[in-house]
């Protein structure tokens, strides 16, 4: 009995290493193959949305969709089997994305029927979520995720400052220009302030008076100045979070380990 448990743990650990990590040749090969399948499945979704292509190659695209769905379903099952705590993966961000990538096609079998064609079409569009699976296999995405998490408080404060600024500027522009110049309400004036501050400049609303134009000029200059703020915040955190380790804990699915880590920094399980 102990040998069976040990063997079971061994092949599960090996499967986890291949699927969740990219430090081994097998893991790299798995990632490359899966990347190709994801890109091909997304291309098939795009082609299926073109009426002329769908009319000519509808059956082939339908067959390809089922092949991709079956392959991704097997991958999803293997990911659950290889983890010590399946719920940690199932309810994680990528676990939900992986489920969304296969669920619509399976649901289309249950909801078959002419009265459900619109619903099925909407469900089939959810297959585009497969593009989010790409993030798992881009090494830089892990660094970016950690950097965004570490800088979230600074970014929130920055957004609060920007929100306060556009409310004040929008309200001032409403008082200066008024409805005659298109600033018919404070919310519409705030919309103009956001468009101007972000240097988008749709031009659907423009100040007509000299004070309004001066205020618009100030907002434009501030807009150029604040662009560098979030970039600097995230850049600093990315420099701190940059790492090459791809080990993922089998116990809690925590991915951000140091290169020389032997045990998981979250749960203490041996890597």
C-alpha positions in Angstrom: 0.0 0.0 0.0 2.8 2.4 0.9 4.6 1.7 -2.4 1.4 2.5 -4.3 1.0 5.8 -2.5 4.6 6.6 -3.1 4.3 5.8 -6.8 1.1 7.8 -7.0 2.8 10.8 -5.4 5.8 10.4 -7.7 3.9 10.5 -11.0 1.7 13.3 -9.8 4.7 15.3 -8.8 6.3 14.6 -12.2 3.1 15.6 -14.0 2.9 18.8 -12.0 6.5 19.6 -12.9 5.8 19.2 -16.6 2.5 21.1 -16.6 3.1 24.0 -14.2 6.9 24.6 -14.6 9.2 25.4 -17.5 12.6 24.6 -16.0 12.8 21.2 -17.6 12.9 20.2 -21.3 9.6 18.4 -20.9 8.0 21.4 -19.3 9.3 23.7 -22.1 8.0 21.3 -24.7 4.6 21.2 -23.0 4.4 25.0 -22.9 5.4 25.4 -26.6 2.8 22.8 -27.7 0.1 24.4 -25.6 1.0 27.9 -26.9 0.6 26.6 -30.5 -2.7 25.1 -29.7 -4.0 28.2 -28.0 -3.0 30.4 -30.9 -4.6 28.0 -33.4 -7.8 27.8 -31.4 -8.0 31.7 -31.3 -7.4 31.9 -35.0 -10.2 29.4 -35.6 -12.6 31.6 -33.5 -11.6 34.6 -35.6 -12.1 32.7 -38.8 -15.5 31.4 -37.6 -16.7 35.0 -37.2 -16.1 35.7 -40.9 -19.4 34.8 -42.7 -17.8 33.9 -46.0 -15.2 31.6 -44.4 -17.8 30.1 -42.1 -20.1 29.2 -45.0 -17.3 27.5 -46.9 -15.4 25.8 -44.0 -18.1 25.6 -41.4 -17.8 21.8 -40.7 -14.0 21.9 -40.6 -14.0 24.8 -38.2 -16.6 23.0 -36.1 -14.4 19.8 -36.0 -11.3 21.9 -35.1 -13.2 23.5 -32.3 -14.1 20.2 -30.8 -10.5 18.9 -31.1 -9.2 22.0 -29.3 -11.9 21.6 -26.7 -11.0 18.0 -26.0 -7.3 18.8 -25.8 -7.9 21.7 -23.4 -10.3 19.5 -21.4 -7.6 16.9 -20.9 -5.1 19.6 -20.0 -7.6 21.0 -17.4 -8.1 17.5 -15.9 -4.4 16.9 -15.7 -3.8 20.2 -13.9 -6.5 19.2 -11.3 -5.0 15.7 -10.9 -1.4 16.9 -10.5 -2.1 19.4 -7.6 -2.3 18.3 -4.0 -5.2 20.7 -3.4 -7.3 20.8 -6.6 -9.5 23.6 -5.2 -6.5 26.0 -5.1 -6.2 25.6 -8.8 -9.9 25.4 -9.7 -10.7 28.7 -8.1 -7.5 30.5 -9.0 -7.5 33.1 -11.8 -6.0 30.8 -14.4 -8.2 27.9 -13.2 -11.3 29.9 -14.0 -9.8 31.1 -17.3 -9.0 27.4 -18.3 -12.6 26.5 -17.5 -14.0 29.4 -19.5 -11.9 28.2 -22.4 -13.7 24.8 -22.6 -17.1 25.4 -21.0 -18.9 27.2 -23.9 -18.4 24.3 -26.4 -19.7 21.7 -23.9 -22.6 23.9 -23.0 -23.5 24.2 -26.7 -24.4 20.5 -26.6 -26.8 21.0 -23.8 -28.4 24.2 -25.2 -28.8 22.8 -28.7 -31.9 23.9 -30.6 -33.0 26.7 -32.9 -34.4 28.8 -30.0 -31.0 28.9 -28.4 -28.9 29.8 -31.4 -28.3 33.3 -30.1 -27.3 32.1 -26.7 -24.9 29.5 -28.2 -23.4 32.2 -30.3 -22.7 34.3 -27.2 -21.3 31.4 -25.4 -19.0 30.6 -28.3 -17.6 34.1 -28.1 -16.3 33.2 -24.7 -13.7 31.0 -26.3 -11.7 34.2 -26.9 -10.8 33.9 -23.1 -8.3 31.4 -24.3 -6.0 34.3 -25.2 -5.7 34.9 -21.4 -4.1 31.5 -21.1 -1.1 32.9 -23.0 -0.2 35.0 -19.9 0.8 31.9 -18.0 3.5 31.0 -20.5 5.1 34.4 -20.9 7.8 34.7 -18.3 7.6 38.5 -18.1 3.9 38.3 -17.2 4.7 36.8 -13.8 7.1 39.7 -13.1 4.4 42.2 -14.2 1.8 40.5 -12.0 4.0 40.7 -9.0 4.9 44.3 -9.8 1.3 45.4 -10.1 0.4 43.6 -6.9 3.2 45.3 -5.0 2.5 48.8 -6.4 -1.3 48.6 -6.1 -1.5 51.0 -3.1 0.6 53.6 -4.9 -1.5 53.3 -8.0 -4.7 53.6 -6.1 -3.5 56.8 -4.5 -2.4 58.1 -7.9 -5.9 57.3 -9.4 -7.5 59.1 -6.5 -5.4 62.2 -7.2 -6.3 62.0 -10.9 -10.0 61.5 -10.1 -10.0 64.5 -7.7 -8.2 66.6 -10.4 -10.7 65.8 -13.2 -13.7 66.5 -10.9 -12.3 69.9 -9.9 -11.2 70.8 -13.5 -14.5 69.6 -14.9 -16.5 71.6 -12.4 -14.5 74.7 -13.1 -15.0 74.3 -16.9 -18.7 73.9 -16.3 -18.8 77.2 -14.5 -16.5 79.0 -17.0 -18.1 77.7 -20.3 -21.6 76.6 -19.4 -24.2 74.9 -21.6 -23.8 77.3 -24.5 -20.4 75.8 -25.3 -21.5 72.2 -24.9 -20.7 71.8 -21.2 -24.3 71.1 -20.4 -23.6 69.4 -17.0 -20.9 68.7 -14.5 -20.6 64.9 -15.5 -20.2 65.9 -19.2 -17.6 68.5 -18.2 -15.8 65.8 -16.2 -15.9 63.6 -19.2 -14.2 66.4 -21.2 -11.6 66.8 -18.5 -10.8 63.0 -18.6 -10.4 63.1 -22.4 -8.2 66.2 -22.2 -6.1 65.0 -19.3 -5.4 61.7 -21.0 -4.4 63.7 -24.2 -7.0 61.8 -26.2 -8.8 64.9 -27.4 -11.9 63.7 -29.2 -12.9 67.3 -30.0 -16.6 66.7 -29.5 -16.6 69.4 -26.8 -14.2 72.4 -27.0 -13.9 75.5 -24.8 -14.9 78.7 -26.6 -13.8 81.4 -24.1 -10.3 82.5 -23.3 -10.5 81.5 -19.6 -11.7 78.0 -20.7 -8.9 77.6 -23.3 -6.4 78.6 -20.6 -7.8 76.0 -18.3 -7.7 73.4 -21.1 -4.1 74.2 -21.7 -3.2 73.7 -18.0 -5.0 70.3 -18.1 -3.1 69.3 -21.2 0.3 70.1 -19.7 -0.7 68.3 -16.5 -1.7 65.3 -18.6 1.7 65.0 -20.2 3.3 65.4 -16.7 1.3 62.6 -15.0 1.8 60.0 -17.7 5.3 59.2 -16.3 4.0 58.7 -12.7 2.4 55.2 -13.1 5.2 54.1 -15.4 7.8 55.0 -12.8 5.9 53.2 -10.0 5.5 50.0 -12.0 9.1 50.1 -13.4 10.6 50.2 -9.9 8.4 47.3 -8.7 9.3 45.3 -11.8 13.0 45.7 -11.2 12.4 44.3 -7.7 10.1 41.5 -8.8 12.2 40.3 -11.8 13.1 36.6 -11.5 13.6 33.6 -13.7 12.3 30.9 -11.3 9.2 29.0 -12.7 8.5 26.6 -9.8 4.9 26.4 -8.7 4.0 24.9 -5.3 1.9 21.7 -5.6 0.3 22.4 -2.3 -0.9 26.0 -2.6 -0.1 26.9 -6.2 2.1 29.9 -5.1 4.4 30.7 -8.1 6.8 33.5 -6.9 9.8 31.7 -5.4 13.4 32.6 -5.3 15.8 30.8 -7.5 17.4 28.9 -4.6 14.2 28.2 -2.8 13.7 24.6 -1.5 10.4 25.2 0.4 7.4 27.2 -0.5 7.5 30.7 1.2 3.7 30.6 1.6 2.9 27.1 3.0 6.3 25.6 3.7 5.7 22.6 1.4 8.9 21.2 -0.3 9.2 22.3 -3.9 
